[in-house]
Structures are given as C-alpha cells and as structure tokens.
C-alpha cells in the first residue's frame, strides 16, 4: 500500500509542478497576493547585476513562499549568495544556471525558511580558506562543519526536515537535516550543492538522504561522513547501485529550485508535492561495481541489551576456506540507521561470525543466502 500511495502522490505532483514550471516572475507576482508589494519592491531596489537572480527566485518560488517571504529576507539571501560566489577561487568555473539553481536558493526542501547565510558563511569561510576547488572545499566542510557547529546524527532529533538553524540549536539531526545543513554551508561559500535521496532502498531497509556538489560535474558525499579517499564514496553506494529509475519509490532524486515537472518525494510528509526534483538514478546505477559472481553481501548489526547499536569488532571466517578472514567494526548510534557493516562472502556457504565488545565474545554460525544480501543482528548478553 505504501508504494501505491507514493506512486499516486508523485503522479499528482507532476501535474502541479508542470503548471508552476510555466511561470515567469511576472505571472508569479500575480500569485503572491498581499505579498506582491514586497516582491515588487525587491525587484525595484536590488542592483542590476542581481536582478536576474531575484527574477529566477520569484519565478520558481513555492506558492507559500510567494505569499510570505519579505523583501528584506530575500535581499539578504541574494546579496550574500552573489558575494560568496565572487569571493570563491572557482567562481569563473560555475555556469550561471548552476549558480541560480544550486547556490542562490534559500532552501532545499520544505525546511523552515531560515536566514542562514550569514551564520554559515562565518562558520564555513575559515574551514575552506586553503581550498582552491569546490571538491576541496566540500571535503573540508564535511570534515569540520559538524564538529564546529556541534551537530551530530541522532534518531532522537525533533523532526527529519530541520532547517540549518534548527539543527544547530538542538545539536541533533537526521540524515536529511545533516544534508540540508551541509548543502547550505556549501552554498554559503559559493559551492553549487543539492540534497539527494531515495524514498526506499530496494532491500526495503528504509530511505536515505545525502549531498551532491558540483565540480565540473555532480559528485556525492554523505553528510557528516567524510571519506579520506575523496568524493563519490560512501556506505550507501552499494544500495544506490540497485536503485530503479522507473519505480518512484526506489529511484534517486536530486532537489532543484527550478521547476522541473517532477516532485521530490518527502517521506516525512507525502502531502507535499511542490519541491522540484531531478531523477538522477542512472548515474548511480551506471557507476556501480557489481557483486562478483558467487558472492553475496552479509550485513552485520550488533546491539546491546537495551537494543542500541554498538561498535564491535566483527570477524567472519569460513571453515571450508582457511584463506577467508574478513574483519570490520559494526556501526553505533552515531551512524545512519541503514549504514550497516557489510562483507562479501561466498554465496550459500556456512560462515563463522565472531563478535567482540567490551570483553565479551560471541560466536555463531551463519549460512549466507544463495543469491541475495542478508542482514544478521547479534544481540550482546551484557
């Protein structure tokens, strides 16, 4: 039933966004109601060099934003966005359309409309001072931003779609909140960035949200999950490789401010159909490394007596193959719920699983599936 509901919602969203995509700034002003005067004032008072940006925002604003956002709020956002790009070493490499759609916007999804640019610019500029490319800057932000603003992943966050300031106020955020925060920090220093996500992995383990940044092309990274090997890496890469472009519940979407005729599926509020999106599934599936023949993925989760995830040493061996010895650390509560320790093991074979944590050792035999991945949960006794 969930899949059917999502299909219906995406279908309805397409119709509403197609209508919005045909708007110009002039026609959008007619939808602004009593707020038209604010937007008209903004258009009349911004510098000529920024007028293109203002017209872009007005033409693509969701209806509620058209009727509520003030000239002062939008002017600050536009001014700081243009200043950020002008100060960036990579400014000349950023096409105008990418600046308009992926640096200039004041929001990514349906989060609260914060005036976040000044605060995040103050935090981000020192972190990227030595960076000469968008890639270097995005990696520097992912390493230092969350520690600096003291925000961490937690399932106890107030809501999934937190604005940057909401996440910074509480110190907790979901993968969506972390991604929104990182996207806005990137935009605050002139890096084109957008939120990316899937409503449901094909293994039915849940949804996930991450970030893409532009440096001659789009590249992905997990928010608050820096990888020393660079971009286009992450625990979710294997899951993303199995996405299905033509099944809305299993496709991968990138957020857009420009109206596209396609809605970003917000799993926390399926009634919302006004967040534009681009289907980017093909790039993730085309770049996927296939699972070798004769192998399957074995996912291992370790829980304490209270059911909380813990970081434990996990070893996998195979009695029939003395050369097979795989080791890794299970994920604790600081990791995304779907970030599960993964091993490639022989298909349909008995493996010995050894878990070591806080002086406790557990061993169990696991027979891997013949074709599909499987998840094994080990519950500690103390």
C-alpha positions in Angstrom: 0.0 0.0 0.0 2.9 2.4 0.8 4.3 2.0 -2.7 0.9 2.6 -4.3 0.4 5.7 -2.3 3.8 7.1 -3.2 3.1 6.5 -6.9 -0.2 8.4 -6.7 1.4 11.3 -4.9 4.3 11.5 -7.4 1.7 11.5 -10.2 -0.3 14.3 -8.6 2.9 16.2 -8.0 3.9 16.1 -11.7 0.7 17.9 -12.7 1.1 20.7 -10.1 4.8 21.3 -11.0 4.2 21.4 -14.7 1.9 24.3 -14.1 4.4 26.0 -11.9 7.2 25.5 -14.4 5.4 27.7 -16.9 5.5 30.7 -14.6 7.6 33.8 -15.2 8.4 36.3 -12.5 5.6 38.5 -13.8 3.0 35.7 -13.6 4.3 34.6 -10.2 3.7 38.1 -8.8 0.0 37.6 -9.5 0.0 34.6 -7.2 1.7 36.5 -4.4 -1.5 38.1 -3.2 -0.9 40.7 -0.5 2.8 40.0 -0.6 3.2 41.3 -4.2 4.3 44.7 -2.9 7.2 43.1 -1.1 8.4 41.3 -4.1 7.9 44.2 -6.4 9.9 46.4 -4.0 12.7 43.9 -4.1 12.8 43.8 -7.9 12.9 47.6 -8.0 15.7 48.0 -5.4 18.3 45.3 -6.0 21.4 46.1 -8.0 21.0 45.4 -11.7 23.6 42.6 -11.5 21.4 40.7 -9.1 18.1 41.2 -10.8 18.4 38.0 -12.8 18.8 36.1 -9.6 15.8 37.7 -8.0 13.6 37.1 -11.0 14.7 33.4 -11.0 13.7 33.0 -7.4 10.3 34.7 -7.8 9.5 32.6 -10.9 10.2 29.4 -9.2 9.1 30.0 -5.6 6.6 27.7 -4.0 3.2 29.4 -3.5 3.5 29.7 0.3 6.9 31.4 -0.1 5.5 33.8 -2.7 2.9 34.9 -0.2 5.1 35.2 2.9 8.8 35.9 2.3 9.8 39.5 2.8 11.9 41.7 0.6 14.5 42.1 3.4 14.8 38.3 3.8 15.3 37.7 0.1 17.6 40.7 -0.3 20.0 39.4 2.3 19.9 35.9 0.8 20.6 37.2 -2.7 23.3 39.7 -1.7 25.2 37.1 0.3 25.0 34.5 -2.4 26.4 36.8 -5.0 29.2 37.9 -2.6 30.0 34.2 -1.8 30.4 33.3 -5.5 32.5 36.4 -6.2 34.9 35.5 -3.4 35.3 31.9 -4.4 38.5 30.9 -6.2 36.4 28.7 -8.5 33.9 31.5 -9.4 34.8 31.5 -13.1 34.1 27.8 -13.4 30.5 28.0 -12.2 27.9 28.3 -15.0 25.2 30.9 -14.4 22.4 28.3 -14.4 24.1 26.3 -11.7 24.6 29.4 -9.6 20.9 30.3 -9.9 19.6 26.8 -9.1 22.2 25.4 -6.7 23.9 28.4 -4.9 21.3 31.2 -4.8 18.2 29.4 -3.4 17.4 30.0 0.3 16.1 26.4 0.8 16.5 22.8 -0.5 13.3 21.1 0.5 10.4 22.0 2.8 12.5 23.1 5.8 11.8 26.2 7.8 12.9 29.3 5.9 15.9 30.5 8.0 18.2 33.4 7.3 21.1 31.1 7.5 23.7 32.5 5.1 25.5 35.0 7.3 25.9 32.5 10.2 27.0 29.6 7.9 29.4 31.9 6.0 31.0 32.9 9.3 31.5 29.2 10.2 32.4 27.9 6.7 34.9 30.5 5.4 37.7 29.6 7.9 37.2 25.9 7.1 37.7 26.4 3.3 40.4 29.1 3.4 43.0 26.8 1.9 40.7 25.2 -0.6 41.1 26.0 -4.3 38.3 23.9 -5.8 34.7 23.1 -5.0 35.8 19.5 -4.2 38.5 20.5 -1.7 36.1 23.0 -0.1 33.2 20.5 0.2 35.5 17.9 1.8 36.9 20.5 4.2 33.4 21.4 5.2 32.3 17.8 5.7 35.3 17.2 7.9 35.0 20.3 10.1 31.5 21.8 9.9 29.6 19.4 12.1 32.2 19.4 14.8 32.3 23.2 14.7 28.6 23.7 15.0 28.2 20.7 17.3 25.6 18.8 15.3 25.5 15.0 15.1 23.3 12.3 13.7 20.6 11.0 16.0 17.3 9.3 15.7 16.1 11.5 18.6 16.2 14.7 16.5 13.0 16.7 16.7 12.0 16.2 13.1 13.6 15.0 9.9 13.3 18.1 7.8 15.1 20.5 10.1 16.4 23.8 8.9 20.1 24.5 9.5 19.5 26.8 12.5 17.1 24.2 14.0 19.8 21.5 13.8 22.3 23.9 15.2 20.0 24.8 18.1 19.3 21.2 19.1 22.7 19.6 18.2 20.9 16.6 16.7 19.7 15.9 13.1 18.6 13.1 10.8 20.4 12.3 7.6 18.1 14.8 5.9 18.8 17.5 8.5 22.6 16.9 8.2 22.3 17.1 4.4 20.4 20.3 4.4 23.0 21.8 6.8 25.9 20.7 4.6 24.2 21.9 1.4 23.6 25.4 2.9 27.2 25.6 4.2 28.4 24.8 0.7 26.2 27.4 -0.8 27.3 29.9 1.8 30.8 29.8 0.2 29.7 29.6 -3.4 29.7 25.8 -4.0 26.8 24.5 -6.1 25.2 21.9 -3.9 21.9 20.0 -3.6 20.1 17.4 -1.5 19.8 13.9 -2.9 17.7 11.0 -1.7 15.7 7.9 -2.2 12.3 7.2 -0.7 13.1 3.5 -0.1 16.1 1.3 -0.8 15.3 -1.8 -2.9 16.2 -4.0 0.0 13.3 -2.2 1.9 15.6 -1.1 4.7 14.4 2.5 4.6 15.0 5.8 3.0 18.2 7.9 2.9 19.3 11.4 2.1 22.8 12.7 1.1 24.5 15.6 -0.7 25.8 16.3 -4.2 28.3 19.1 -5.0 29.3 20.3 -8.5 32.9 20.4 -9.7 32.9 20.0 -13.4 30.1 17.5 -12.8 28.0 16.3 -9.9 29.7 14.2 -7.2 28.2 12.8 -4.0 29.2 12.6 -0.3 27.5 11.6 2.9 26.8 14.5 5.2 28.9 14.2 8.4 30.5 11.1 6.8 33.8 12.4 5.4 35.9 9.9 3.4 39.7 10.4 3.2 39.6 8.9 -0.3 37.5 11.7 -1.7 34.1 12.2 -3.2 31.8 9.5 -4.8 32.3 7.2 -1.9 30.0 6.2 1.0 28.5 3.2 2.8 25.3 3.7 0.7 27.0 3.3 -2.7 26.0 -0.4 -2.9 22.4 0.3 -2.1 22.3 3.2 -4.6 23.6 1.0 -7.3 20.4 -1.1 -7.1 18.0 1.8 -7.4 15.3 1.6 -10.1 14.8 4.7 -12.2 11.2 3.9 -13.3 9.9 2.9 -9.8 9.3 6.2 -7.9 9.7 4.5 -4.5 13.1 3.1 -5.5 14.5 5.9 -7.7 17.1 8.5 -6.6 16.2 12.2 -6.8 18.2 15.4 -6.6 16.5 18.5 -5.3 16.0 21.5 -7.6 14.7 25.1 -7.1 13.9 25.4 -10.7 10.6 23.8 -11.5 11.1 20.5 -13.3 7.7 18.8 -13.6 8.8 16.2 -11.1 8.4 16.3 -7.3 11.0 15.3 -4.7 9.2 12.6 -2.6 9.3 13.7 1.0 8.8 10.6 3.1 8.0 12.6 6.2 5.1 14.4 4.6 3.7 12.8 1.4 1.2 15.5 1.0 3.8 18.0 -0.1 4.2 18.0 -3.9 5.8 21.4 -4.5 9.5 20.6 -4.0 11.0 20.1 -7.5 13.4 17.3 -8.3 15.6 15.6 -11.0 15.7 11.9 -11.4 19.5 11.1 -11.2 19.2 7.3 -10.7 21.1 6.4 -13.9 24.3 8.0 -12.7 24.4 5.8 -9.6 23.4 2.6 -11.2 25.8 3.1 -14.2 28.8 3.6 -12.0 28.1 0.7 -9.7 30.6 -2.0 -9.1 28.8 -5.4 -9.5 28.9 -8.0 -6.8 31.4 -10.7 -8.0 29.9 -14.0 -9.2 29.5 -16.5 -6.4 29.4 -13.7 -3.7 26.7 -12.1 -1.7 26.6 -9.3 0.8 26.4 -10.2 4.5 25.3 -7.2 6.7 26.0 -7.4 10.4 24.4 -5.3 13.1 25.4 -5.6 16.8 23.0 -4.4 19.6 23.5 -4.1 23.3 20.9 -5.3 25.9 18.9 -2.1 25.5 18.7 -2.6 21.7 21.1 0.2 20.9 23.7 -0.2 18.1 27.3 -0.6 19.3 30.7 -0.5 17.7 32.0 -4.0 18.0 34.8 -5.9 16.2 33.3 -8.5 13.8 35.2 -11.3 12.2 33.9 -13.6 9.5 35.7 -16.9 8.7 34.9 -19.9 6.6 35.7 -23.4 7.8 35.9 -24.6 4.2 38.3 -21.9 3.2 41.1 -21.1 5.6 42.1 -18.1 3.5 38.8 -16.3 4.1 39.1 -14.0 7.1 37.1 -10.7 7.0 37.1 -8.1 9.7 35.3 -4.8 10.4 33.6 -2.7 13.0 29.8 -2.6 13.4 28.2 0.8 13.5 27.0 2.5 16.7 24.2 5.1 17.2 26.2 7.8 15.6 25.8 6.2 12.2 22.8 6.3 9.9 20.3 3.5 10.6 20.9 2.0 7.2 24.7 2.2 7.5 25.4 -1.5 8.3 28.7 -3.3 8.3 29.0 -5.2 5.0 31.0 -8.2 4.0 31.3 -10.0 0.6 31.1 -13.7 1.4 30.7 -16.9 -0.7 27.0 -17.5 -1.6 25.2 -20.3 0.1 28.0 -21.2 2.5 28.3 -21.6 6.2 30.4 -18.8 7.8 31.6 -18.4 11.4 30.7 -15.0 12.9 32.7 -13.7 15.9 31.7 -10.5 17.7 34.0 -8.9 20.4 32.8 -6.0 22.5 33.8 -4.7 26.0 35.4 -8.0 27.0 32.5 -10.1 25.7 32.9 -12.5 22.8 30.0 -14.2 20.9 30.3 -16.7 18.1 27.6 -18.0 15.8 27.3 -19.8 12.5 25.5 -18.1 9.6 24.6 -19.6 6.3 24.7 -17.0 3.6 21.9 -16.6 1.2 22.4 -18.2 -2.2 21.6 -15.0 -4.2 20.5 -12.0 -2.1 22.1 -10.0 0.6 21.0 -10.6 4.2 21.2 -8.8 7.5 22.3 -10.6 10.7 21.6 -9.0 14.1 23.7 -10.0 17.0 22.4 -9.1 20.5 25.0 -8.9 23.2 24.2 -10.6 26.5 25.6 -7.8 28.8 
